[in-house]
């Protein structure tokens, strides 16, 4: 399971393969974006902003915006997987609307050691961050090759959708360390119970 060191207390995952899919993962196994602090940690952990970016101005209104976008992206992705894309046209309209805002502008600056590092040209605003996620969803869902890699985790009761970029596209679980490990443990228990009977 890919956890960002700064976000470990919130158990945030960043292993779905795209930032828009990582946002969807924040609902499992329970709501992860239930306060502003985990949202700030998710924004940094997802790579939307460089570490150290100012986010003190993020407030509860940001939670509402991120959750709304998450719901709309979820409808689109799951609609694609269920081969019912037209059923989610209102969600598509909303994602397209959010994507219109310019995302945060990055710039390269010299770090303390002289190497170039990324920072934002200004304080990141909620609408700009949401636009970056919405644009990622638009790019994913309009790219036939990327879209073909969308998978629903085969883990028991796991709703996570991920981008399968594995060789041969045979990945079965959102995370080998989480759902894959659970499956291996369950398989071992079944074998042990069967051989002991």
C-alpha positions as CSV (number, residue, x, y, z in Angstrom):
1,X,0.0,0.0,0.0
2,X,1.5,3.3,-1.0
3,X,1.2,5.7,1.9
4,X,2.7,9.1,2.0
5,X,4.9,9.5,5.1
6,X,3.2,12.7,6.1
7,X,-0.3,11.3,5.6
8,X,0.1,8.0,7.5
9,X,-2.2,9.0,10.3
10,X,-5.0,9.3,7.8
11,X,-4.2,6.1,6.0
12,X,-4.4,7.8,2.6
13,X,-3.5,5.7,-0.5
14,X,-1.9,6.9,-3.7
15,X,-1.6,3.6,-5.6
16,X,-4.5,3.9,-8.1
17,X,-2.4,5.2,-10.9
18,X,-4.0,8.6,-11.5
19,X,-4.8,11.4,-9.2
20,X,-8.5,11.3,-10.0
21,X,-8.6,7.6,-9.1
22,X,-6.6,8.3,-5.9
23,X,-9.3,10.8,-5.0
24,X,-11.9,8.0,-5.4
25,X,-9.9,5.8,-3.0
26,X,-10.6,8.3,-0.2
27,X,-14.0,6.7,0.5
28,X,-12.7,3.2,1.4
29,X,-12.9,1.6,3.8
30,X,-14.4,4.7,5.3
31,X,-14.5,8.4,4.6
32,X,-11.0,9.7,4.7
33,X,-11.7,13.3,3.8
34,X,-13.7,14.0,7.0
35,X,-11.8,17.1,8.0
36,X,-9.6,19.8,6.6
37,X,-6.3,18.3,7.9
38,X,-6.6,15.0,6.0
39,X,-7.6,16.9,2.9
40,X,-4.5,19.0,3.1
41,X,-2.4,15.9,3.6
42,X,-4.1,14.3,0.6
43,X,-3.5,17.3,-1.6
44,X,0.2,17.2,-0.8
45,X,0.5,13.4,-0.9
46,X,-1.2,13.2,-4.3
47,X,1.4,15.5,-5.8
48,X,-1.1,18.2,-6.7
49,X,1.2,20.7,-4.9
50,X,4.8,20.4,-3.9
51,X,5.6,19.6,-0.2
52,X,5.7,22.8,1.8
53,X,3.1,24.6,-0.3
54,X,0.9,26.9,1.8
55,X,-2.5,25.3,2.5
56,X,-3.5,27.1,5.7
57,X,-6.2,28.8,3.8
58,X,-8.0,25.5,3.0
59,X,-11.3,25.3,4.9
60,X,-14.5,23.3,5.1
61,X,-15.7,24.6,1.8
62,X,-12.8,22.8,0.2
63,X,-14.0,19.5,1.6
64,X,-17.4,20.1,-0.1
65,X,-15.8,20.8,-3.4
66,X,-13.4,17.8,-3.3
67,X,-16.2,15.5,-2.3
68,X,-18.6,16.7,-5.0
69,X,-15.9,16.3,-7.7
70,X,-15.1,12.8,-6.3
71,X,-18.7,11.8,-6.6
72,X,-19.0,13.0,-10.2
73,X,-15.7,11.4,-11.2
74,X,-16.8,8.2,-9.5
75,X,-20.1,8.2,-11.5
76,X,-18.2,8.6,-14.8
77,X,-15.6,6.0,-14.0
78,X,-18.1,3.4,-12.7
79,X,-20.4,4.3,-15.6
80,X,-17.6,3.4,-18.0
81,X,-16.8,0.2,-16.2
82,X,-20.5,-0.8,-16.2
83,X,-20.8,0.2,-19.9
84,X,-23.5,2.8,-19.1
85,X,-21.7,6.0,-19.9
86,X,-24.7,8.0,-21.0
87,X,-26.4,7.5,-17.7
88,X,-23.9,9.9,-16.1
89,X,-24.1,12.9,-18.5
90,X,-24.9,15.3,-15.6
91,X,-21.7,14.2,-13.9
92,X,-19.8,14.7,-17.1
93,X,-21.1,18.2,-17.5
94,X,-20.0,19.1,-14.0
95,X,-16.5,17.6,-14.4
96,X,-16.1,19.5,-17.7
97,X,-17.2,22.7,-16.0
98,X,-14.7,22.2,-13.1
99,X,-11.9,21.4,-15.6
100,X,-12.3,24.9,-17.3
101,X,-10.5,26.7,-14.5
102,X,-6.7,26.9,-14.9
103,X,-4.8,24.5,-12.7
104,X,-2.1,25.8,-10.4
105,X,0.9,27.2,-12.3
106,X,4.2,25.4,-11.4
107,X,7.6,27.0,-11.8
108,X,11.2,25.8,-11.3
109,X,13.3,27.5,-8.7
110,X,16.7,26.9,-7.2
111,X,16.6,24.9,-4.0
112,X,19.0,25.4,-1.1
113,X,21.4,22.9,-2.7
114,X,21.2,24.7,-6.1
115,X,19.1,21.9,-7.8
116,X,15.9,22.9,-9.5
117,X,12.7,22.2,-7.5
118,X,9.1,22.7,-8.3
119,X,7.0,25.2,-6.5
120,X,3.7,27.0,-7.3
121,X,3.7,30.5,-8.7
122,X,1.2,31.5,-6.1
123,X,-1.0,30.2,-3.3
124,X,-3.0,27.3,-4.6
125,X,-6.8,27.9,-4.7
126,X,-9.4,25.3,-4.3
127,X,-10.9,25.8,-7.8
128,X,-7.4,25.4,-9.4
129,X,-6.7,22.2,-7.6
130,X,-10.1,20.8,-8.4
131,X,-9.4,21.7,-12.1
132,X,-6.2,19.7,-12.1
133,X,-8.1,16.6,-10.9
134,X,-11.0,17.2,-13.3
135,X,-8.5,17.6,-16.2
136,X,-6.9,14.3,-15.1
137,X,-10.3,12.6,-15.3
138,X,-11.0,14.1,-18.7
139,X,-7.6,12.9,-20.0
140,X,-8.1,9.4,-18.6
141,X,-11.6,9.0,-19.9
142,X,-10.9,10.3,-23.3
143,X,-7.7,8.3,-23.9
144,X,-8.8,4.9,-25.3
145,X,-5.5,3.2,-24.2
146,X,-5.6,4.6,-20.7
147,X,-9.3,4.0,-20.3
148,X,-8.8,0.3,-21.3
149,X,-6.6,-0.1,-18.3
150,X,-9.4,0.8,-15.8
151,X,-10.1,-2.0,-13.4
152,X,-12.3,-2.7,-10.4
153,X,-10.4,-4.3,-7.6
154,X,-11.2,-8.0,-7.3
155,X,-10.7,-7.9,-3.5
156,X,-13.7,-8.8,-1.3
157,X,-15.9,-5.7,-0.8
158,X,-13.3,-3.4,-2.3
159,X,-14.7,-0.6,-4.5
160,X,-11.4,0.9,-5.5
161,X,-10.9,1.5,-9.2
162,X,-7.3,1.6,-10.4
163,X,-5.3,2.0,-13.7
164,X,-3.7,-1.3,-14.6
165,X,-0.4,-0.6,-16.2
166,X,1.1,-4.0,-15.4
167,X,2.8,-6.1,-18.1
168,X,0.1,-8.1,-19.8
169,X,-2.6,-6.1,-17.9
170,X,-3.1,-8.9,-15.4
171,X,-3.2,-6.9,-12.2
172,X,-6.2,-8.1,-10.1
173,X,-6.1,-5.9,-7.0
174,X,-5.9,-2.2,-6.1
175,X,-2.9,-3.1,-4.0
176,X,-0.9,-6.3,-3.8
177,X,0.0,-5.4,-0.2
178,X,-3.7,-4.8,0.9
179,X,-6.3,-6.7,-1.1
180,X,-3.8,-9.1,-2.7
181,X,-2.4,-10.0,0.7
182,X,-5.9,-10.6,2.1
183,X,-6.6,-13.0,-0.8
184,X,-3.4,-14.9,-0.3
185,X,-4.1,-15.3,3.4
186,X,-7.6,-16.5,2.7
187,X,-6.4,-18.9,0.1
188,X,-3.8,-20.3,2.6
189,X,-6.5,-20.7,5.3
190,X,-8.8,-22.5,2.8
191,X,-5.9,-24.9,1.9
192,X,-4.9,-25.5,5.5
193,X,-8.6,-26.1,6.5
194,X,-9.1,-28.4,3.6
195,X,-5.9,-30.5,4.2
196,X,-6.5,-30.7,7.9
197,X,-10.0,-32.1,7.4
